[in-house]
Amino acid sequence: MAQKNKLKYIILGLLGEHDLTGYDIAKAFTADIGEFWNANHSQIYPLLKRLESVGLISHQLQVSGEKLEKKVYSLTAAGQAQLSDWLHEPTTELTASKDEFILKLYFVQNADDPMLQPMLTEQLRLHQAKLAHLQKQMTRKFSAVASKTDNYGHFLILQHAIEREQGYSDWLARILDKKRLP
């Protein structure tokens, strides 16, 4: 089965919320979207050109300051239709996560391997830091009931990410505790 360009739908979805510059779209990947999906400038800007060339988005030039022009992209009716079609499609497959730590762990041969303890400790620290960050995000973005209702999908994703990081941290802590037992 052909792989869908999910980045295309992310961009259409972001533009469905409001008009954005390429910079704003790229920034979304260092903030909210970055919690579960990655993309960089070299992927985003060429895709913006392709989406515009096929009529899914359009742009207007906006002058900032005296001379700085920036493109502000918006979703066209065709783009909205394609986004809507994609949102209504069933998601029938689970995708594997690309977790380098899990990949490395797969190749650890025995429980006494001297690199295991530092690997586990480092990952526990990273996942606990991520958990703290996500909890702070939840408090900052969704302390009011209205914000949960108005952005329910985002709220659910953040809730899922918190539970995922809590579970990952708990799993690592249990393994480390077993390794410390005499």
QUILIN-V853330 format. One line per field, one symbol per residue. burial: I if it has 9 or more other C-alpha atoms within 8 Angstrom, else O. Layout:
# QUILIN-V853330
burial = ???
This chain:
# QUILIN-V853330
burial = OOOOOOOIIOIIIIIIOOIIIIOOIIOIIIOOIIIOOOIOOOOIIOIIOOIIOOIIIIIOOOIOOOOOOIIIIIIIOIIIOIIOOOOOOOOOOOOOOOOOOOOOOOOIOOOOOOOIIOIIIOIIOOIIOIIOOIIOIIOOOIOOOOIIOOOIOOIOOIIOIIOOIIOIIOOIIOOIOOOOOO
